[in-house]
């Protein structure tokens, strides 16, 4: 299993380089290299030799409970991977490479036509993958299950149906309040100063720079090659301070989770994250519950004032706090406030369901995207770059992912409630710039378990309750009303 992990993580280094430093002419051969490694890792994993080793280990009565769980999960992964031919794995990897670079060009030219053919190919391959994996009700279930075991269209529809009315109520109440001035966040902020500030904030979160680094990419992301090499990327807009700020804190939350996974379980399921929903809970907890909180900025706002005296010296802490929590429908998901953010997620979820279900084709995406943005957020989409080309996920073939952003926010609110119950002094600690208690709590309650439990099982273990959106609604009402 560790040899297979070596190959996968070697491929991950090539993918990280592709999105950060690789020269444009390297794209074609890089696609070949990544496809070869993906195919090779898949062949090794589904080989008869590996299958026999897993069966032998399953029969070993001397295994500890954790060792046994590793074997059980490996068997589960084997059964799933055996359904997918190695040739298909290679074809998908090659298609993703073409698609990613087409997306970059499409954004450069602000034209969907550059991206549409390769995206159409990816969609067809994902539909084929769903057929390989199998499903009971909706083909999209097979893809969602890949990111969060047991997640289905039915469960997600029910969750969103319960969340939306209450969310809209809070958004409408907030919009009827006096407008918040956030114009000072759109002054000129020098790139190098923003970069330095982002690094300081990551350090204060306990991100270990001896086990990671930060770079620039077109779309912020976190990747890891082991628990001791976890890298983040951000993007910097010199006229929008919030862009870098939330990218750093959000990706920092992801990175802390990866750095906190048990290194001794490298290559094994218990050395991997629980699910993408739990992963997103970690980024959203740091970004929103902590990072958009008044207590956090009571300690850290002076750092901003010191770095940007012209921009912030005359701005009060309360004005800054109000500005970073302004509720306003917008075009860009990664820059959205924590309430309207869910509308962005739901829009993508609805589009993906229709694509994988065969109800619409790739060329219909822009029109449907614009229609849903008008319906859910009341905004007109002016162009492709700020519309359906804004996210990198489809170019990676990541269909079934988006719902985990909202579900992760719900888990985050539930975990945040539990943290406050378990650590009565957490508010005071944050005001003093100390988040070590939170970091330790997360290591002991979330990180250390790896993939031992499903999302629901982990939530129940940690909070004594299964996922309940009421925690997020209570959190949002308390904060915004």
SEVEX-680988 format. One record per residue: x, y, z of N, C-alpha, C in turn. Coordinates in steps of 0.001 Angstrom, whole numbers, plus 500000, padded with zeros to 6 digits. Example, Ala and Ser with C-alpha at 12.3 -4.5 7.8 and 13.67 -1.06 7.14 Angstrom:
<nodes>
513190494310507800512300495500507800513200496700507800 512850497750507080513670498940507140512900500030507870 
</nodes>
This chain:
<nodes>
500836498794500000500000500000500000500870501255500000 501985501205500710502868502377500747503572502582499411 503902501525498711504504501650497374503510502310496428 502256501926496523501223502526495677501067504009496023 501117504316497322501037505715497762502211506518497221 503410505906497186504596506592496645504334507064495210 503720506201494420503433506532493019502384507641492933 501341507514493734500271508523493706500769509899494143 501592509916495176502090511205495663503147511792494731 503909510919494046504832511413493026504042512112491920 502917511514491555502030512123490568501458513442491084 501144513473492374500591514692492977501594515846492933 502896515533493084503925516568492977503922517151491559 503792516281490562503734516751489176502503517623488938 501380517265489553500161518058489396500290519414490086 500925519409491286501159520678491983502028521598491128 503091521040490557503991521821489707503250522361488479 502344521536487955501557521922486779500720523173487047 500245523302488287499363524421488617500102525611489224 501417525480489375502161526576490000503323527089489139 504241526204488716505474526649488073505736526109486675 505021525110486230505341524451484969505232525405483779 506235525432482883506124526270481679505015525748480762 504341526634480034503186526238479211503474525101478229 504664525068477655504964524041476655505086522647477253 505187522557478566505327521249479206504028520484479352 502901521105478990501573520536479280501350519137478706 501698518947477437501385517665476793502147516508477427 503462516679477607504245515590478215503900515399479685 503564516498480362503155516367481768501885515527481868 500963515735480952499731514939480932500039513468480768 500991513168479891501396511774479669502001511180480935 502891511937481594503562511463482804502555511143483912 501617512058484123500613511867485171499706510684484839 499336510555483561498460509454483140499153508111483344 500456508044483025501207506796483199501248506385484665 501515507350485540501578507053486971500203506646487522 499153507311487062497797506967487522497427505557487101 497737505222485862497440503882485338498249502819486097 499526503100486327500406502152487020499953501907488452 499615502989489168499142502858490556497853502038490606 496962502283489650495694501546489609495934500061489351 496826499757488408497116498357488081497711497619489282 498615498287489996499205497675491189498153497399492257 497249498365492429496259498238493490495272497102493216 494808496986491960493794495968491647494428494637491224 495753494518491336496436493295490922496010492096491769 496162490937491195495810489694491894496672489532493144 497928489935493037498851489837494167498352490663495360 497962491893495076497481492765496156496162492247496732 495303491759495862494012491219496314494236490036497266 495214489186496944495508488028497798496063488474499156 496928489484499138497497489998500386496398490542501304 495450491235500696494349491797501486493493490684502076 493217489644501278492412488512501763493133487795502909 494437487636502778495222486975503832495178487806505125 495303489103504959495288489990506131493912489985506805 492863489886506004491504489842506572491310488609507447 492017487541507100491868486274507851492775486214509081 493603487240509264494577487233510361493906487688511669 493709486761512587492988487078513835493860487828514840 495157487973514533496054488657515472496066490181515281 495362490665514267495386492110513987494723492909515114 495289494075515379494651495002516329493426495612515651 492510496234516415491319496854515806491674497878514716 492731498678514925493118499667513919493699498998512681 494512497961512877495076497232511741493957496575510926 493005496010511644491885495355510969491071496362510159 490888497559510729490125498589510018490846499015508742 492172499120508798492949499438507599492710498408506497 492703497151506895492512496080505905491093496115505345 490113496312506218488708496360505765488493497488504760 489049498647505053488882499790504154489651499578502851 490800498922502943491576498610501737490788497651500837 490137496692501459489297495741500718488142496484500036 487540497392500762486443498196500226486911499016499015 488082499628499153488644500419498053488985499526496860 489488498335497152489846497400496088488613497029495270 487543496679495967486307496284495271485796497404494374 485915498635494852485461499780494058486365499990492843 487673499929493072488621500191491985488631499097490925 488301497871491336488262496766490372487180496966489317 486214497795489638485124498059488683485570498953487527 486717499625487707487167500595486708488401500068485979 488338499919484650489494499411483893490674500386483949 491889499850483934493092500685483978493155501627482774 492698501142481631492708501980480422491818503206480604 490721503025481337489822504155481595490494505172482520 491232504670483502491950505560484425492916506433483640 493627505821482706494577506581481885493838507601481013 492754507160480392491982508046479515491454509249480296 490968509006481493490453510100482324491572511070482688 492717510535483076493846511379483454494296512255482286 494364511678481093494758512443479903493721513521479582 492449513167479736491377514131479459491419515295480441 491718514996481705491803516035482736492951516990482433 494080516463481978495212517325481637494838518303480524 494199517809479489493762518659478373492742519681478863 491814519200479680490734520047480181491253521180481061 492215520871481935492746521897482830493395523036482038 494206522685481050494877523722480269493891524476479368 492848523791478936491798524469478164491069525480479043 490856525107480313490205526024481270491057527271481487 492361527084481631493277528217481797493168529151480590 493168528583479383493057529396478162491701530082478070 490666529361478446489312529928478401489195531143479315 489800531041480510489783532173481438490611533337480889 491710532991480249492583534020479677491836534822478602 491049534117477785490316534754476689488876535108477056 488482534756478285487108535010478737486087534453477736 486330533187477352485481532561476343485233531092476691 483976530717476830483620529341477175483957528367476055 484000528860474816484235527981473667485596527282473732 486578527895474403487887527262474556487808526025475454 486862526022476362486749524976477380485706523914477045 484696524298476293483527523427476096483834522032475550 484653521877474480484890520521473941485532519576474960 486563520069475674487234519186476644486336518918477847 485525519914478233484586519705479341483533518664478957 483053518734477717482062517755477242482629516341477327 483911516204476989484581514896477071484659514420478520 485018515324479433485089514979480857483723514519481368 482681515229481006481321514893481462480933513491481000 481214513184479750480886511852479234481669510774479970 482928511068480271483745510099481016483231509914482443 482777510988483065482243510878484438480930510089484439 480148510230483411478910509436483307479258507950483145 480317507706482365480787506335482183481329505782483501 482043506618484241482580506204485544481442505842486507 480381506636486494479223506349487352478624504986487004 478592504674485723478069503371485290478982502239485767 480279502438485681481234501437486168481037501179487664 480920502277488426480815502166489886479476501599490325 478430501952489593477088501467489923476361502377490896 475051502370490803474218503213491665472805502636491667 472026503029492666470660502519492769469637503464492143 469785504776492387468747505708491941469218506720490900 470294507433491203470755508493490316472237508292490031 472673508447488758474104508244488459475024509175489246 474502510327489624475295511291490395475652510747491779 474818509807492295475090509188493605476468508526493624 476829507860492512478102507142492441479280508091492576 479154509295492005480235510278492060480279510974493417 479119511259493992479077511892495315479654510965496378 479383509688496234479869508694497198481399508666497236 482021509047496133483477509071496048484080510134496962 483319511203497237483814512314498069483321512235499506 482190511587499695481649511414501046480817510137501043 481371509094501633480745507773501591479306507822502105 478377507366501269476969507316501654476173508544501246 476854509578500743476143510790500323475404510521499011 474132510916498952473309510686497761472554511951497391 471990511935496197471144513045495727469960513225496669 469340512123497051468166512202497934468515512878499266 469612512455499893470025513044501172470351514523501020 471058514852499944471481516235499724470293517124499414 469377516625498590468167517397498278467379517711499554 467252516712500416466514516898501676467218517915502578 468540517819502626469337518730503458469189520172502970 469326520358501654469219521706501093467793522253501188 466815521359501061465417521795501154465106522320502555 465723521725503576465519522191504943466318523443505264 467470523594504604468363524720504874467928526009504180 467499525901502928467260527086502102466265528095502666 465064527680503096464093528674503573464619529495504760 465265528833505720465779529534506895466963530431506522 467761529962505599468902530744505130468428532014504427 467430531856503568466874533016502851466282534029503829 465660533523504871465062534410505878466136535276506549 467259534660506935468342535406507584468979536385506598 469174535947505348469761536827504326468883538046504090 467575537827503992466654538946503756466624539914504933 466674539385506153466720540252507340467989541096507328 469095540459506980470372541163506956470392542239505871 469790541936504738469789542892503621468916544100503906 467982543954504825467109545081505187467738545995506237 468891545579506762469589546416507735470412547470506986 470894548516507682471711549540507021472901548920506302 473246549468505140474317548917504329475668549030505042 476499548024504841477821547994505459478863548528504476 479725549412504954480776549965504102481994549047504128 482320548458502983483526547625502889484481548168501830 484286549431501447485082550023500371486572550041500695 486902550140501994488325550202502364489061548890502086 488333547812501863488965546537501510489363546510500034 488936547533499278489198547575497836490141548714497455 490949549157498423492016550106498129493180549335497496 494285550026497259495469549347496733496235548689497882 496460547383497755497240546620498729498378545933497976 499594546352498232500746545816497508500839544296497645 501132543631496537501162542166496496502132541568497514 503357542128497599504344541539498501503944541681499962 503290542800500299502824542999501677501676542042502004 500797541833501045499712540864501256500294539473501473 501271539135500655501914537817500753502504537596502142 503238538582502633503847538491503964502787538332505043 501692539081504897500602539008505881499965537624505895 499751537073504700499177535737504604500039534689505280 501348534798505101502275533850505734502215533959507258 502110535179507761502021535378509214500733534767509772 499619534971509064498343534418509532498378532894509526 498997532305508504499133530843508457499960530342509635 501043531038509942501890530640511082501113530692512385 500301531732512555499531531889513791498432530833513910 498047530222512778497088529109512806497759527793513201 499106527799513285499924526617513592500216525774512356 500074526394511162500529525725509940502047525604510019 502564524392509807503981524099509960504708524296508634 505473525390508522506186525669507280507388524747507072 507781523988508093508801522957507907508193521711507259 506861521695507186506149520571506564505209521086505478 505551522228504890504698522789503857505232524100503323 504507524678502347504878525964501772503645526559501101 503697527851500795502598528497500081503116529039498753 502284528909497707502610529427496384501370530080495771 501556530647494598500465531302493872499899530337492830 498581530319492673497948529523491608496725530269491088 496226529801489961495036530420489355493824530282490261 493727529146490945492625528880491869493243528299493141 493005528882494311493630528384495554493300526911495819 494289526170496272494056524762496621495093524297497626 494820523145498227495751522480499141496073521110498573 497328520709498640497695519355498223498714518805499210 498787517493499276499750516889500203500430515690499566 501655515451499983502436514303499507502776513378500669 502432513806501860502513513043503106502015514012504168 501891513546505406501484514451506484502583515469506781 503776515236506249504907516120506527505330516935505310 504460516967504292504662517838503129503282518201502590 502718519258503151501361519702502806501451521142502312 501072521383501073501279522694500454499953523393500158 499986524706500293498809525522500002499153526528498918 498125526979498214498317528077497267497265529139497540 497547530337497094496607531440497234496659532261495948 495815533275495855495920534236494764495800535619495374 496408536596494745496456537941495300495897538937494298 494934539742494737494373540841493949494735542119494691 495488542994494050495974544197494735494868545207495035 493667544936494520492541545847494792491387545130495508 491696543963496047490687543226496822491416542424497896 491556543027499059492326542410500148491707541087500599 490386541000500532489692539801501026490072538550500240 490448538721498979490775537579498125491886536730498737 493013537366499046494132536662499658493796536214501074 493144537098501827492863536830503236492115535515503430 490989535360502735490167534159502941490762532935502279 491501533130501170492175531985500558493180531378501529 493985532237502182495012531737503106494395531006504298 493379531619504909492796531004506106492031529730505740 491293529772504636490532528598504191491468527432503875 492472527690503030493398526614502666494240526192503873 494512527145504773495217526795506002494454525771506823 493127525895506874492289524929507587492399523541506990 492400523472505647492611522187504969493980521609505326 494985522479505276496361522023505473496610521504506889 496018522157507888496177521685509265495635520263509414 494527519982508732493949518643508780494943517629508209 495501517935507026496436517000506389497712516834507223 498211517935507805499419517843508636499153517092509939 497875517051510348497514516391511597497181514921511457 497115514418510222496839512989510025498032512161510504 497785510954511016498874510149511575499901509735510522 501124510268510630502179510002509650502547508513509605 502381507826510740502730506398510794501774505541509959 500649506141509531499674505413508711499831505766507227 500970506297506844501229506691505457500887505560504485 500096505884503464499735504904502448498551504033502801 498078504135504047496962503313504513495723504182504725 494530503591504706493299504381504867493270505239506129 493829504749507237493784505537508471494741506728508440 495550506812507381496402507976507184495791508970506219 494534508715505804493832509591504868492702510328505587 492244511412504990491137512186505572489827511408505515 488930511762506406487650511050506533486801511155505268 486571512376504805485751512632503622485975514073503207 485501514428502017485615515827501594484693516723502412 483586516218502897482695517022503744483397517391505045 484084516425505661484829516714506891486021517609506574 486660517384505436487767518257505034487280519704504924 486138519884504265485593521241504117485157521812505465 484771520954506379484395521453507706485591522124508373 486785521613508081487980522171508702488348523530508107 488230523654506798488533524939506158487473525979506501 486221525572506541485130526522506823485113526921508297 485525526006509169485596526343510593486628527451510826 487812527289510208488852528306510382488499529600509648 487964529467508455487649530666507664486507531467508275 485441530787508691484224531490509111484028531550510625 483913530387511239483620530367512679484716531090513470 485958530914513050487079531569513730487492532844512991 487868532705511724488461533799510964487562534989510680 486265534797510666485355535935510488484738536352511829 485356535893512913484850536210514249485519537437514842 484807538154515670485327539367516304486480539039517251 486368537936517975487425537564518932488769537383518231 488750536720517085489975536467516329490646537778515911 489847538728515424490426539979514917490781540965516026 490244540739517202490666541567518334492178541398518543 492657540193518278494084539920518425494866540215517148 494247539984515976495010540035514732494839541311513910 493843542131514220493665543351513436494870544292513549 495510544397514728496715545232514811497811544807513829 497876543502513512498841543010512537498564543630511162 497284543733510794496906544347509519497197545838509528 496908546480510650497152547918510745498646548236510640 499452547347511169500905547529511100501402547308509671 500854546315508985501283546000507617500770547033506611 499552547550506872498926548490505937498424549731506681 499333550556507180498911551715507973498036552698507199 498324552902505911497528553847505118496093553357504951 495932552071504794494606551505504522493776551276505787 494439550931506900493687550497508071493856551348509336 494783552291509343495043553029510593493822553794511093 492969554241510181491787555009510583490526554145510666 490687552849510440489539551930510455489443551271511826 488250551284512412488066550656513723487902549151513580 488130548439514667487963546985514674486535546609514299 485556547319514857484157547009514566483808547244513101 484380548300512510484139548576511089484720547457510231 485911547002510603486541545907509871485722544630510008 485294544339511227484482543142511489483187543167510679 482533544316510628481287544446509844481568544235508359 482673544812507881482998544723506458483269543298506012 484008542527506827484349541155506418483161540211506575 482092540710507210480870539900507345479687540510506594 480003541387505634478942542001504831478208540915504042 476885540950504099476065539987503360475551540672502100 476009540180500967475634540790499688475770539757498578 474717539533497814474818538600496687475950539017495756 476710538036495283477880538337494467478060537273493395 479054537496492548479284536603491417480241535462491734 481234535730492598482336534778492793482171533987494090 482118532664493974481893531789495128482948531984496210 484220531977495822485291532028496820485361533369497546 484660534378497032484654535690497673483321535987498355 482407535019498341481066535235498884481064535231500407 480099535934500991479915535886502436479418534492502817 479451534199504109479173532819504522477701532434504462 476816533391504179475406533043504011475071532798502539 475350533785501680475024533621500256475933532580499597 477036532240500236477953531216499725477201529930499365 476234529576500191475508528320499966474692528352498680 474260529527498262473530529640496990474463529280495828 475711529737495915476703529407494885476889527894494787 476943527249495940477150525795495977475942525064495398 474763525481495801473538524825495333473400524948493811 473767526100493269473701526303491814474575525276491100 475792525083491567476701524129490931476196522703491103 475665522420492277475107521087492550473964520779491580 473071521741491374471930521537490478472396521330489038 473408522076488615473929521935487250474586520570487076 475385520159488055476063518868487962475065517707487896 474031517778488704472994516722488684472421516574487287 472138517696486655471538517674485309472522517172484258 473798517526484410474811517074483461475012515563483546 475200515063484769475450513628484949474179512815484699 473023513418484962471755512747484689471352512791483232 472135513503482411471859513570480973470762514543480582 470357515421481510469278516371481198469771517557480376 471053517907480519471629518997479733473015518600479243 473516519330478234474855519102477689475773520264478074 477052520087477822478050521089478202477759522464477622 477326522517476366477096523817475723475942524601476359 475115523915477156473988524590477808474344525178479177 475558524911479646475957525354480986475867526876481164 476458527687480268476441529139480509475035529713480681 474103529305479834472735529845479919472070529435481230 472218528161481611471608527696482850472286528359484054 473590528489484010474348529157485076473796530568485312 473681531314484225473206532707484324471781532776484851 470959531824484409469559531768484853469467531494486358 470275530552486844470243530193488269470823531303489145 471827532022488637472378533137489411471356534255489563 470548534413488544469472535413488634468410534947489632 468082533649489588467036533093490460467461533050491924 468655532537492195469095532328493587469717533559494235 470401534372493421471157535492493992470731536855493456 469899536843492421469411538119491880470486538932491198 471534538277490682472606539012490018472703538607488543 473115539558487724473328539313486300474793538944486095 475048537858485394476417537417485131476946538148483898 478012538959484055478473539797482948479357539090481919 480053538028482341480962537353481410481250535940481911 482008535193481114482282533800481453483258533658482620 484271534533482673485294534405483706484696534562485093 483717535477485222483046535650486503481789534791486589 481596533968485579480468533045485560480948531617485641 480615530829484632480841529384484703482294528949484526 483216529895484319484630529536484226485397529813485515 484698530230486574485416530681487772486034529563488606 485483528356488561485983527256489408486826526273488599 487854525747489231488754524806488572488204523371488580 487227523091489435486812521711489739486427520876488516 485641521438487591485192520654486440486356520296485531 487348521174485445488511520861484608489303519699485199 489181519488486519489847518357487188488998517088487139 487775517209486639486865516062486650486224515842488002 486242516881488841485712516750490213484202516991490240 483455516063489708481992516119489740481502515321490947 480647515943491761480163515307492979480761515947494219 481599516960494024482365517605495095481611518763495737 480929519578494934480461520883495405479546520842496628 478684519864496718477769519806497873478534519724499187 479746519162499128480522519007500368480936520360500961 480969521416500146481289522744500683480220523186501682 478964523048501291477879523438502199477738522460503360 477817521176503053477711520175504111478861520358505105 480046520704504586481178520981505450480926522153506380 480236523179505890479883524329506733478946523915507860 478054522988507567477121522509508595477872521717509669 478784520845509228479618520122510198480457521104511020 480993522124510353481845523107511041481093523780512181 479851524189511924479054524858512958478782523926514128 478542522658513824478273521674514880479541521412515705 480687521317515022481958521143515739482296522389516558 482019523563516003482322524817516690481516524935517990 480262524501517928479419524493519128480036523591520199 480515522415519764481118521457520696482432521991521262 483228522660520423484487523256520894484211524260521999 483191525091521814482847526101522815482348525465524114 481681524329523996481228523609525193482416522983525930 483333522399525162484468521687525756485560522626526264 485662523802525644486714524764526027486049526097526387 485579526245527613484879527475528017485714528745527827 487031528607527842487903529778527725488289530099526282 487638529447525301488074529605523911487936531048523427 486890531743523846486664533125523433487808534030523922 488139533878525184489209534677525783490558534349525138 490792533064524840492048532663524213492205533300522839 491139533293522057491197533901520730491453535399520814 490827536039521782491035537481521972492496537794522279 493200536827522862494616536990523194495531536455522093 494918536076520963495708535582519833496177534154519978 495519533389520840495936532019521108494879531029520616 495218530289519565494275529292519049494778527869519273 495777527721520142496371526402520337495370525402520909 494440525872521763493444524951522332492531524375521242 492172525224520290491330524769519173492095523745518342 493336524079518026494185523190517221494350521833517904 494581521831519208494729520573519948493424519788519957 492306520490520132490991519828520131490748519140518789 491061519838517704490854519276516368491767518075516139 493012518149516602493937517013516452493401515784517167 492883516000518383492427514879519212491062514330518816 490236515166518203488868514739517892488594514472516416 489363515113515524489108514962514084490307514324513374 491459514982513449492606514583512636493047513139512884 493174512759514146493849511493514484493114510247513979 491829510386513666491036509213513265491224508833511799 491783509749510986491927509448509570490599509050508956 490610507902508270489383507430507595488681506319508387 488973506246509652488415505139510442486890505155510423 486298506340510436484844506483510496484315507185509246 483020507023508980482364507834507955482105509215508552 481687510152507727481395511510508210480364511488509329 479288510772509102478203510702510093478685510054511384 479455508971511265479967508278512454480901509185513254 481749509921512540482682510821513214481931511952513914 480939512490513238480136513572513826479457513102515112 478913511890515077478237511356516258479229511075517383 480413510574517014481453510301518005481880511596518707 482024512672517923482554513932518443481497514755519163 480292514835518582479257515726519132478102514990519808 478120513642519752477045512793520300475743512943519524 475806513574518351474621513740517486475044513593516031 474109513160515193474393513135513762474246514559513211 474608514745511956474588516085511359473201516708511443 473155517948511909471897518668512058472134520123511639 471419520587510608471629521941510085471210523021511077 470526522650512147470069523638513124471261524357513773 472394523658513890473573524280514505474089525430513638 474058525225512336474493526296511447473495527447511472 472204527127511457471173528176511478471255528969512780 471440528272513894471583528975515193472812529875515184 473916529350514668475153530121514579474935531366513721 474283531184512568474057532306511647473118533350512253 472047532890512911471107533844513551471820534655514640 472573533966515499473282534651516575474264535692516040 474909535351514955475941536234514419475354537397513607 474392537113512747473948538127511787472712538904512211 471966538401513177470796539160513624471114540020514853 
</nodes>
